[in-house]
């Protein structure tokens, strides 16, 4: 009932900074409205921070009203205003009321004409839930396309005919799927049907890979990314941009041993759900989504001891790291992101047992990198979640017991300040050269051998002992 009331109200509360910002326009004879996702969030009673404002002032007039303005998209009627002081300083994107014509490139309108009113401006927007404005003068809501009604019913519907909206910009269908995942909304029947229209699919293929990647990341950061990812698979969009998933659908893993309830595709989707939801942890979700992607190419069937067929996927971790790198490079992720996610995929198959020696734990730390341990543990929990699409009870599961025990042992080792890299050795290359060992490839091999010695026995990390060993190698 409270939610229904919120979606039917005539006004919303505005942040004092926004009111002060709007007053600058009013004092100079202009209108200003909050638009876009921030309005939707206000109606949903969610906090919002990214503010977009629409106005009847031209970009040049906006630039004359404020001291700090950046012409970020002035050709399309948009500037960014830096408003306020100190911690309350905001970057507010301001766009002049406008109407748009054809989109020959599938993204930018061929021609922009300024509109006379906020209602005319809202008519060009993608979905009804995003075609609502709030007057900065008094907080009154302008909702010409019943966006509040659709928000109340949790429905994503285009403004006007879906085909026309989607043919204007090939990113809009992907945005619809992303919003479904973010907001847990359903897509209105006719709107969803047009996403699968061959003309619309062709338009989607014309968008830049960077625009797809950005929506893809936003989808991964949603509470339940499998919702949007399944819709992308159903519409064929996923196959356009990440065809490596195609063999995963129908690749059966369950062979009676109880490890998996799903094929590889669903396991990956549910594992992605099981990874941490924090926006800054989206790389773990990427790793969870790709960690078993190479299973179809390495799958083998063997005869079990009981005579039944069993499935093996030897080396899928290393093969998966290579496939992951190919995908992320094609999607133009940064080199650092590619290396980080691929590394997690490559190392996700570790099997810790209490019988591991301290030397084995130290080697595990060196192999995976101390900075990656927490992410790798989160990936392991996500993997287990994806096996049965159930949360892992970290209080009682054997998985958590092993991870907690390994984590405790890692903490003890790091507290002892054991040598965990070449720079931690008590000797360096200069010391070895002074001891008579020639520089070059051989010097590197000696240093690596000394490091292996110290990993096995940290007490050996003393300069005199290491020099003695080095001269004998």
C-alpha positions in Angstrom: 0.0 0.0 0.0 2.8 2.4 0.8 4.5 1.6 -2.5 1.2 2.3 -4.4 0.9 5.6 -2.6 4.5 6.6 -3.5 3.8 5.8 -7.2 0.7 7.9 -7.3 1.9 11.0 -5.5 2.0 14.4 -7.2 5.3 15.6 -5.7 8.6 14.3 -4.4 11.1 15.6 -1.9 14.0 17.3 -3.6 17.6 17.6 -2.2 18.3 21.2 -1.1 21.2 21.3 -3.5 18.8 20.5 -6.4 16.4 23.2 -5.2 19.2 25.7 -5.0 20.3 24.6 -8.5 16.8 25.0 -9.9 16.4 28.5 -8.4 19.3 29.7 -10.6 17.2 28.9 -13.7 14.0 30.3 -12.2 15.6 33.6 -11.2 16.7 33.9 -14.9 13.3 33.1 -16.4 14.0 29.4 -17.3 12.4 26.1 -16.4 14.4 23.2 -15.0 13.4 19.6 -14.4 15.1 16.5 -12.9 14.8 13.7 -15.4 16.0 10.1 -16.0 17.0 7.4 -13.6 17.1 9.7 -10.6 13.4 10.4 -10.9 12.6 6.7 -11.1 14.7 6.1 -8.0 12.9 8.9 -6.1 9.5 7.3 -7.0 10.8 3.9 -5.8 12.0 5.7 -2.6 15.6 4.8 -3.3 18.6 7.1 -2.8 19.8 8.8 -5.9 23.0 10.7 -6.6 23.5 11.0 -10.4 21.4 14.0 -11.4 20.3 14.8 -15.0 18.4 18.0 -15.6 16.4 19.1 -18.6 15.8 22.8 -19.3 14.4 25.2 -21.9 17.7 27.2 -21.6 20.1 26.6 -24.5 23.6 25.3 -23.7 25.1 28.7 -24.3 22.6 30.2 -21.8 23.3 27.5 -19.3 27.0 28.3 -19.6 26.3 31.9 -18.8 24.4 31.0 -15.6 27.1 29.1 -13.9 30.8 29.6 -13.2 32.1 26.1 -13.8 30.6 24.4 -16.9 32.1 21.8 -19.2 30.7 21.5 -22.8 30.6 17.6 -22.6 28.1 17.1 -25.3 27.2 20.6 -26.5 26.6 19.3 -30.1 23.7 17.4 -28.6 22.5 20.1 -26.3 24.3 18.9 -23.2 26.8 20.5 -20.7 28.0 19.5 -17.3 27.7 22.0 -14.5 29.9 21.8 -11.4 27.7 23.2 -8.7 28.1 23.7 -4.9 31.1 23.7 -2.7 33.3 21.3 -0.8 31.8 17.9 -0.1 28.5 19.0 -1.5 29.9 19.9 -4.9 28.0 18.1 -7.6 28.4 17.4 -11.3 25.0 17.9 -12.9 24.4 17.1 -16.5 22.1 19.6 -18.1 20.4 19.1 -21.5 18.1 21.5 -23.4 14.6 20.3 -24.2 14.9 18.6 -27.5 13.3 16.4 -30.2 15.2 14.1 -32.4 15.0 12.7 -35.9 16.4 9.6 -37.5 19.4 7.7 -36.0 21.5 6.7 -39.1 24.4 5.4 -36.9 22.1 3.7 -34.4 23.2 6.0 -31.6 23.3 9.7 -32.4 20.3 11.6 -33.9 20.9 12.9 -37.4 19.3 16.2 -36.4 18.5 17.8 -33.1 15.8 20.5 -32.7 15.1 22.1 -29.4 11.6 21.3 -28.0 9.1 23.8 -26.6 8.2 21.9 -23.5 9.2 19.2 -21.0 6.4 16.9 -22.3 7.8 17.1 -25.8 11.2 16.3 -24.5 10.0 13.3 -22.5 8.3 11.9 -25.6 11.7 11.0 -27.1 12.9 8.9 -24.2 13.2 5.1 -24.2 10.9 3.7 -21.5 7.9 5.1 -19.7 9.6 4.7 -16.3 12.4 6.9 -17.6 10.0 9.5 -19.2 9.0 11.2 -15.9 10.2 14.6 -14.8 10.2 16.6 -11.5 10.0 20.4 -11.6 12.9 21.8 -9.6 10.8 24.7 -8.5 8.2 22.8 -6.4 9.0 19.1 -6.8 5.8 18.5 -8.9 5.8 15.3 -11.1 5.3 15.5 -14.8 4.2 12.0 -16.1 2.6 12.2 -19.5 3.1 8.5 -20.4 1.9 6.8 -17.1 5.4 5.9 -16.1 4.4 5.8 -12.4 1.7 3.2 -13.2 4.3 1.0 -15.0 6.7 1.4 -12.0 3.9 0.4 -9.7 3.3 -2.8 -11.8 7.0 -3.4 -12.2 6.8 -3.2 -16.0 9.3 -2.0 -18.6 7.5 -0.5 -21.6 8.7 1.8 -24.4 7.4 5.3 -24.9 5.4 4.8 -28.1 5.9 1.9 -30.4 8.7 -0.5 -29.4 9.9 -1.1 -32.9 10.4 2.6 -33.5 12.2 3.2 -30.2 14.5 0.2 -30.7 15.3 1.1 -34.3 16.4 4.6 -33.1 19.2 3.2 -30.9 20.4 -0.4 -30.9 21.4 -0.1 -27.2 17.8 0.4 -26.0 16.9 -3.4 -26.1 20.0 -4.2 -24.1 19.1 -1.5 -21.6 15.6 -3.0 -21.2 17.2 -6.4 -20.3 19.6 -4.7 -17.9 16.8 -2.8 -16.2 14.9 -6.1 -15.8 17.9 -7.5 -13.9 18.6 -4.4 -11.9 15.0 -3.6 -10.8 13.5 -7.1 -10.9 10.9 -5.8 -13.4 9.3 -7.7 -16.2 9.3 -6.5 -19.8 5.9 -5.8 -21.3 4.9 -8.4 -23.9 5.0 -6.3 -27.1 8.2 -4.6 -26.0 10.0 -7.9 -25.4 8.7 -9.4 -28.6 10.2 -6.5 -30.7 13.6 -7.1 -29.2 13.7 -10.4 -31.1 12.6 -8.8 -34.3 15.3 -9.5 -37.0 15.5 -5.8 -37.9 16.1 -4.9 -34.2 18.7 -7.6 -33.8 20.5 -6.2 -36.8 20.4 -2.8 -35.3 21.8 -4.2 -32.0 24.8 -5.6 -33.9 25.6 -2.1 -35.1 26.4 -0.7 -31.7 29.9 -0.3 -30.5 31.5 -3.1 -28.4 32.2 -0.5 -25.7 28.5 0.4 -25.3 27.6 -3.3 -25.0 30.4 -3.8 -22.4 29.2 -0.9 -20.3 25.7 -2.3 -20.1 27.1 -5.8 -19.5 29.0 -4.5 -16.5 25.9 -2.8 -15.1 24.0 -6.0 -15.5 26.7 -7.9 -13.6 26.4 -5.4 -10.8 22.6 -5.9 -10.4 21.3 -8.0 -7.5 20.6 -11.0 -9.7 22.5 -10.8 -13.0 21.2 -14.2 -14.2 17.8 -12.6 -14.9 19.2 -10.2 -17.5 21.7 -12.7 -18.8 19.0 -15.3 -19.4 17.0 -12.7 -21.3 20.0 -11.9 -23.4 20.4 -15.6 -24.2 16.7 -15.9 -25.0 16.7 -12.9 -27.4 20.0 -14.0 -29.1 21.9 -10.9 -27.9 24.3 -12.9 -25.8 25.3 -15.0 -28.8 26.1 -11.9 -30.8 28.6 -10.5 -28.4 29.8 -13.6 -26.4 29.3 -16.7 -28.7 31.6 -18.7 -26.5 28.5 -19.4 -24.3 26.7 -21.3 -27.1 28.3 -24.7 -26.4 27.7 -24.3 -22.7 23.9 -24.6 -23.1 23.1 -28.3 -23.0 26.6 -29.4 -21.9 25.5 -31.8 -19.1 27.7 -32.1 -16.0 25.5 -34.2 -13.6 26.5 -37.8 -13.8 25.0 -39.2 -10.7 27.7 -38.1 -8.3 25.7 -35.2 -7.1 28.1 -32.4 -7.9 25.9 -30.5 -10.3 22.2 -30.0 -10.9 22.6 -27.9 -14.0 24.2 -27.8 -17.4 27.3 -25.6 -17.7 25.4 -22.6 -18.9 23.0 -22.4 -16.0 25.8 -23.3 -13.6 27.7 -20.2 -14.8 24.7 -17.9 -14.5 23.9 -19.1 -11.0 27.5 -18.8 -10.0 27.5 -15.2 -11.1 24.5 -14.7 -8.8 26.4 -16.2 -6.0 29.4 -13.9 -6.3 29.5 -10.7 -4.1 27.0 -8.0 -5.2 29.2 -5.1 -4.2 29.8 -2.9 -7.3 33.5 -2.9 -6.7 33.6 -6.7 -6.8 32.2 -7.1 -10.3 35.5 -8.7 -11.4 34.6 -11.7 -9.2 31.2 -11.9 -11.0 33.1 -11.8 -14.3 35.3 -14.7 -13.1 32.3 -16.6 -11.8 30.5 -16.2 -15.2 33.5 -17.5 -17.1 35.2 -19.9 -14.8 33.8 -23.1 -16.4 33.3 -21.7 -19.9 35.9 -24.1 -21.4 34.3 -27.2 -20.0 32.5 -28.1 -23.3 35.8 -28.2 -25.2 37.6 -30.5 -22.7 34.6 -32.7 -21.7 35.3 -36.5 -21.7 33.2 -39.5 -20.8 34.9 -42.3 -18.7 33.6 -45.5 -17.2 33.3 -45.3 -13.4 34.1 -48.1 -11.0 30.4 -48.9 -10.7 30.1 -49.2 -14.5 28.3 -45.9 -15.0 29.4 -43.1 -17.4 31.2 -40.2 -15.6 32.2 -36.8 -17.0 35.6 -35.3 -16.6 36.8 -31.8 -17.5 40.5 -32.0 -17.0 42.4 -28.7 -17.6 39.2 -26.7 -18.0 40.7 -24.0 -15.7 43.7 -23.3 -17.9 41.7 -23.5 -21.1 39.0 -21.3 -19.5 41.6 -18.6 -18.6 42.6 -18.4 -22.3 38.9 -18.2 -23.4 38.2 -15.6 -20.8 41.2 -13.5 -22.0 39.9 -13.7 -25.6 36.4 -12.6 -24.6 37.5 -9.7 -22.4 40.0 -8.5 -24.9 37.2 -8.5 -27.6 34.9 -6.6 -25.2 37.8 -4.1 -24.7 38.3 -4.4 -21.0 41.5 -3.0 -19.7 44.7 -5.0 -19.6 44.6 -5.0 -15.8 41.0 -6.3 -15.7 41.8 -9.0 -18.3 44.8 -10.2 -16.3 42.9 -10.1 -12.9 39.8 -12.0 -14.1 41.8 -14.5 -16.2 44.1 -15.2 -13.2 41.1 -16.0 -11.0 39.6 -18.4 -13.6 43.0 -20.1 -14.0 43.3 -20.7 -10.2 39.7 -21.5 -9.2 40.3 -25.2 -9.0 42.5 -25.3 -5.9 41.7 -28.2 -3.5 43.0 -27.5 0.0 43.3 -30.2 2.6 44.4 -30.1 6.2 47.3 -32.3 5.3 48.9 -29.5 3.4 52.3 -28.6 4.7 53.2 -25.0 5.6 55.5 -25.1 2.5 52.5 -26.1 0.4 50.5 -23.1 1.8 53.4 -20.8 1.0 53.5 -22.0 -2.5 49.8 -21.5 -2.9 50.2 -17.9 -1.7 53.0 -17.4 -4.2 51.0 -19.0 -7.1 47.8 -17.1 -6.5 49.1 -13.9 -5.1 48.3 -12.7 -1.6 46.3 -9.8 -3.0 44.0 -12.3 -4.9 43.2 -14.7 -2.0 40.0 -13.1 -0.8 38.7 -12.8 -4.4 39.6 -16.4 -5.0 37.7 -17.5 -1.9 34.7 -15.5 -3.0 34.9 -17.2 -6.4 35.0 -20.7 -4.7 31.8 -19.9 -2.7 30.1 -18.6 -5.9 31.1 -21.8 -7.7 29.5 -23.9 -4.9 26.4 -21.7 -5.0 26.1 -22.3 -8.8 26.1 -26.1 -8.4 22.6 -26.2 -6.9 21.5 -22.5 -7.1 21.5 -22.3 -3.3 23.2 -20.0 -0.8 26.2 -21.5 0.9 25.8 -21.5 4.7 29.2 -20.4 5.7 28.6 -21.6 9.3 28.2 -25.2 8.5 29.4 -26.1 5.0 32.6 -28.1 4.4 33.5 -25.6 1.8 33.6 -22.8 4.4 35.5 -24.9 6.9 38.3 -25.6 4.4 38.4 -21.9 3.3 38.4 -20.6 6.9 41.2 -23.1 7.9 43.3 -22.1 4.9 42.7 -18.4 5.6 43.9 -18.8 9.2 47.0 -20.6 8.0 47.7 -17.9 5.5 47.3 -15.2 8.1 49.8 -17.0 10.4 52.3 -17.3 7.6 52.0 -13.6 6.7 52.3 -12.6 10.3 55.6 -14.4 10.5 56.8 -12.3 7.5 57.9 -15.4 5.5 59.6 -14.7 2.2 56.8 -14.8 -0.4 58.5 -13.1 -3.3 62.0 -12.7 -4.7 62.3 -9.3 -3.2 61.8 -10.9 0.3 65.0 -12.9 -0.1 68.0 -12.0 2.2 70.2 -11.8 -0.9 69.7 -10.1 -4.3 71.4 -10.2 -7.7 74.1 -7.7 -6.7 75.0 -9.9 -3.7 75.3 -13.0 -6.0 77.5 -11.1 -8.5 79.8 -9.9 -5.8 80.0 -13.6 -4.6 81.3 -14.5 -8.0 78.1 -15.7 -9.8 78.0 -14.2 -13.4 75.0 -12.0 -14.4 72.6 -13.2 -17.0 70.1 -16.0 -17.3 72.0 -18.3 -14.9 71.8 -15.6 -12.1 68.0 -15.6 -12.4 67.9 -19.4 -12.2 70.0 -19.3 -9.0 67.7 -16.7 -7.4 64.6 -18.8 -8.2 66.3 -21.9 -6.7 67.1 -19.9 -3.6 63.5 -18.8 -3.4 62.3 -22.4 -3.6 64.6 -23.3 -0.8 63.2 -20.5 1.4 59.6 -21.5 0.6 60.4 -25.0 1.8 62.2 -23.8 4.9 61.9 -20.1 5.9 64.8 -20.5 8.4 67.1 -20.7 5.4 66.4 -17.0 4.5 69.7 -15.7 5.9 72.4 -14.1 3.7 75.2 -16.4 4.7 73.3 -19.6 4.2 71.8 -18.5 0.8 75.2 -17.4 -0.5 76.6 -20.8 0.5 73.8 -22.6 -1.3 74.2 -20.3 -4.3 77.8 -21.2 -4.8 77.0 -24.9 -4.8 74.3 -24.7 -7.5 
